[in-house]
Structure formats: structure tokens, C-alpha cells
């Protein structure tokens, strides 16, 4: 009888905990104000920006009108022709954010890597990533950057475009690395080759508890001046790993006490 009662209570508590467990939002960029069909790239010299429980670096050079780190956008134009490549660098291929209009664009430039800094150390569950418009159509067809068409003329070139995500703890020590291919043409069967065009969930739980996350890009298409593939990616909906609620812990504690009293 005691065993049945204990098992029943554990099941009930776990059922309650299942609904209470869940991921918490770190950043979804919906709290950033943007006019429709616009973007922010740091041209106002305000520097880094914050969304939710994280900040994102931005470096804008007023002399050259260039930037790197992170920008944010709600541009929706998905396919060429675009207004030059200016808008293309701020457009995610899906044409919207993962769950709403706003999303972030990361650009690996010349000052520092795109970096997300958490308000406090947390364990991340993951985030959604995709290609930005410029990088996608450059890999698909080639451009005058001079980036090549992935796969080459025959489709057999083993090209790839890789996003590397590194976690750092509060002592700035590397915790782990996650790799995500934004394009991969290394398959023996060319029909399996792909360029990511939709929002794709990337599991970041292996990074453990992190205070900072840094993003870098590498490509098979490299020239005398470095990587030819446009060094952009899009990101949205960063969430923490699930944690048990207080009521779940208290409930399990009550089961233990009851079992002790009845034994």
C-alpha cells in the first residue's frame, strides 16, 4: 500500500512538473523597436544593444559606413532583385523572424566576433539559425565578391559554409563548441547537398553554463584576402535549458517525508 501511494504521488508530482518545466526566453528581439521593413546596424553610434537577458556587440565605423558584430532587422524581401546588396545583408532568407518579425543578423568583420553576453551565467537550450539573403544567393549562384557558386559548374565541388558557436563561462574559459553547417555540398550524392533556407533549431545545451557566446564563420571558398563567401548569418529565439520549478522540488520532498513516516 505504501509503495502504491508513493508511486502515485511521484507520478502526480512528475505530471505537475512536466507542465511546469519549460524553456525560458533569453532573447527574441521582439522588444527592439523597428519601423516596418527596416533595420538597425549601429549607424546612430549607440553601440551594443540588448534584447531580453542578453546584450549583443555592434561596431560601426562612421568613416567607412561599415559595421560588424550584430545588427537587427525585420526586412522581409526574400528573393532578388534587391536594392543592391545593401538590403540583402540585413535580410534573413525566410523573410521574417522565427516566430515574429524581428531577428538578428551577425556579421564577422574586422574588429571582433559577433558576441552575445548574458546578464548572468545560464545554461542554454539552443537557438534558431538560418542564412542571410546575401550569403544564400551568393552560394546558390555565385557573385562578383568574388564568391563562387557552391558545387561549381559540375555540382561536384565539396563546398561548405560553417557557423562555429563557442561558449565561455564567467572566467572567460571555453566551455565547449557547437558547429552548424549553413551549407554543405560534401555529399557523394549531389541530391543531398543543401544551403539552409529556413529557421533551424541548433542545440546549444553542450555548452553548459555560459556567460558569453561567440560566433565565427568559415567556408571552403577562400581567396587571397580570406573567405569569399559573405560572412553573415541570421539568429532568433535564444532560450535557456529547462529547470525544475520550486513546486516540483517541494512535491518530491513531500513524497520522501511521507514514505519515511509510513515506514
C-alpha positions in Angstrom: 0.0 0.0 0.0 2.9 2.4 0.9 4.6 1.6 -2.3 1.4 2.2 -4.3 0.8 5.5 -2.6 4.3 6.7 -3.0 4.3 5.7 -6.7 1.0 7.5 -7.2 2.3 10.7 -5.6 5.5 10.7 -7.6 3.6 10.2 -10.8 1.3 13.1 -9.8 4.2 15.4 -8.9 6.1 14.5 -12.1 2.9 15.2 -14.1 2.7 18.6 -12.5 6.4 19.1 -13.1 6.0 18.3 -16.8 3.7 21.3 -17.3 5.8 23.5 -15.0 9.1 22.7 -16.7 9.9 24.7 -19.8 12.5 26.8 -21.6 12.9 30.4 -20.7 13.5 33.2 -23.3 16.9 34.8 -23.4 16.4 37.0 -26.4 13.8 37.1 -29.2 14.5 40.6 -30.5 10.8 41.5 -30.3 11.5 44.0 -27.6 13.5 46.1 -30.1 11.7 48.9 -31.8 11.8 49.0 -35.6 9.7 50.6 -38.2 8.2 48.0 -40.7 10.7 46.9 -43.4 13.7 48.4 -41.7 16.9 47.5 -39.9 19.4 48.9 -37.3 23.1 48.5 -37.9 24.7 50.9 -35.4 24.8 53.9 -37.7 23.4 56.0 -34.8 26.7 55.2 -32.9 24.7 53.9 -29.9 26.9 50.8 -29.8 25.9 47.5 -28.4 22.2 46.7 -28.0 20.2 44.5 -25.6 17.3 42.1 -26.0 15.8 40.2 -23.2 18.5 38.9 -20.9 21.4 39.4 -23.3 23.5 42.1 -25.0 24.9 42.0 -28.5 28.0 43.7 -29.7 28.0 46.2 -32.5 30.9 48.1 -34.1 30.0 50.8 -36.6 32.7 52.7 -38.5 31.5 56.2 -39.4 34.4 56.8 -41.8 33.6 53.8 -44.0 29.9 53.3 -43.1 30.7 49.7 -42.3 29.8 47.5 -39.3 30.4 44.2 -37.7 29.1 42.2 -34.7 25.3 42.2 -34.6 22.5 44.2 -36.3 18.8 43.6 -36.1 16.1 43.7 -38.8 12.6 42.9 -39.9 13.2 43.1 -43.7 11.0 40.6 -45.5 12.2 40.6 -49.1 13.2 37.0 -49.8 14.4 36.8 -53.3 16.4 39.0 -55.8 16.3 41.6 -57.2 17.1 43.6 -54.1 18.1 47.3 -53.8 21.7 46.4 -54.4 23.3 44.2 -51.8 22.8 46.8 -49.0 19.4 45.4 -48.0 20.5 41.8 -48.8 22.9 41.8 -45.9 20.1 42.6 -43.4 17.6 40.1 -44.7 17.1 36.6 -43.4 16.2 34.1 -46.2 12.8 33.1 -44.7 11.7 36.8 -44.9 10.8 37.1 -41.2 11.9 36.1 -37.8 11.5 32.6 -36.4 8.2 33.5 -34.6 7.6 37.1 -35.4 9.0 40.0 -37.5 12.3 40.9 -35.8 15.6 38.9 -35.9 19.3 39.4 -35.5 22.0 39.4 -38.2 25.5 38.5 -37.3 28.5 39.7 -39.4 32.1 38.6 -39.0 34.1 41.6 -40.0 37.4 43.1 -38.9 37.1 44.2 -35.3 35.6 41.5 -33.0 33.5 38.4 -33.5 29.7 38.6 -33.1 29.3 38.1 -29.3 26.2 37.5 -27.1 26.8 38.4 -23.4 24.3 37.1 -20.9 23.1 39.2 -17.9 24.1 36.2 -15.7 25.6 32.8 -16.4 22.9 30.4 -17.8 22.6 27.0 -19.5 21.2 27.5 -23.0 18.8 25.0 -24.6 19.5 26.4 -28.1 18.6 29.0 -30.7 17.3 29.2 -34.3 19.7 30.0 -37.2 19.5 30.5 -40.9 21.3 32.1 -43.8 21.0 35.8 -44.6 20.0 36.8 -48.1 23.4 37.8 -49.4 25.2 34.7 -48.3 22.4 32.4 -49.5 22.2 33.7 -53.1 26.0 34.1 -53.3 26.4 30.3 -52.5 23.5 29.4 -54.8 24.6 31.3 -57.9 28.0 32.9 -57.2 28.5 36.7 -57.3 31.2 39.3 -58.0 32.5 39.3 -54.5 34.2 37.1 -55.9 32.4 34.3 -54.3 31.8 31.1 -56.2 28.7 29.1 -56.9 28.7 26.2 -54.4 29.3 22.9 -56.1 31.0 24.6 -59.0 29.8 24.2 -62.6 29.5 20.4 -62.2 27.9 20.4 -58.8 30.7 18.1 -57.5 32.9 20.6 -55.7 32.7 19.7 -51.9 31.9 23.2 -50.7 30.7 24.1 -47.2 29.8 27.1 -45.0 30.2 26.6 -41.3 29.0 28.5 -38.2 31.0 27.8 -35.1 29.5 28.7 -31.8 31.7 28.9 -28.7 30.6 29.2 -25.1 32.6 30.9 -22.3 32.0 30.8 -18.6 32.2 33.8 -16.2 36.0 33.3 -16.0 36.2 33.6 -19.9 37.1 29.9 -20.1 35.9 28.0 -23.2 33.2 25.5 -22.1 32.5 23.8 -25.5 32.0 24.3 -29.2 29.0 23.6 -31.4 29.2 23.5 -35.2 26.3 24.1 -37.6 26.7 23.9 -41.4 24.8 26.7 -43.1 25.6 24.9 -46.4 27.1 21.5 -47.1 28.0 20.2 -50.6 30.3 17.4 -49.4 28.0 14.5 -50.1 28.8 11.9 -52.7 25.2 12.1 -53.8 24.7 15.7 -55.0 20.9 15.5 -54.3 21.8 15.7 -50.6 23.7 19.0 -51.0 21.9 21.9 -49.2 22.0 25.6 -48.3 19.9 26.3 -45.2 16.9 28.4 -46.2 14.6 28.1 -43.2 14.9 28.7 -39.5 16.7 25.7 -38.0 17.0 24.8 -34.3 20.5 24.3 -33.1 21.0 22.5 -29.7 23.4 24.5 -27.5 23.0 22.5 -24.3 26.5 21.0 -24.6 28.0 24.5 -24.0 26.9 24.2 -20.3 26.6 27.3 -18.1 27.9 30.2 -20.1 28.3 34.0 -19.7 29.3 34.7 -23.3 28.8 33.1 -26.7 30.9 33.9 -29.7 30.2 33.2 -33.3 32.6 32.7 -36.2 32.2 31.6 -39.9 34.4 29.6 -42.2 34.0 28.5 -45.8 35.6 26.2 -48.4 35.6 29.2 -50.7 38.8 31.1 -49.6 40.9 33.6 -51.7 44.0 35.7 -51.3 42.1 38.1 -49.0 40.3 35.5 -46.9 36.9 33.9 -47.1 34.9 34.8 -50.3 31.5 33.7 -49.0 29.7 36.7 -47.5 30.3 36.3 -43.7 26.7 36.7 -42.5 24.2 34.6 -40.6 20.8 35.2 -39.0 19.7 34.2 -35.5 16.5 34.3 -33.5 14.7 32.9 -30.4 17.5 32.1 -27.9 16.2 30.1 -25.0 17.6 28.6 -21.7 17.6 25.0 -20.8 14.6 23.8 -18.8 14.8 23.8 -15.0 12.5 22.2 -12.4 10.1 24.6 -10.6 10.1 25.1 -6.9 6.8 23.3 -6.6 8.2 20.2 -8.2 11.1 20.1 -5.7 8.7 20.6 -2.8 6.4 17.9 -4.1 9.2 15.4 -4.3 10.4 16.3 -0.8 6.8 15.7 0.5 6.8 12.2 -1.0 10.1 11.4 0.7 8.8 12.6 4.1 5.6 10.6 3.7 7.4 7.5 2.9 9.7 7.9 5.9 6.7 8.4 8.3 4.9 5.3 7.0 8.0 3.1 7.1 
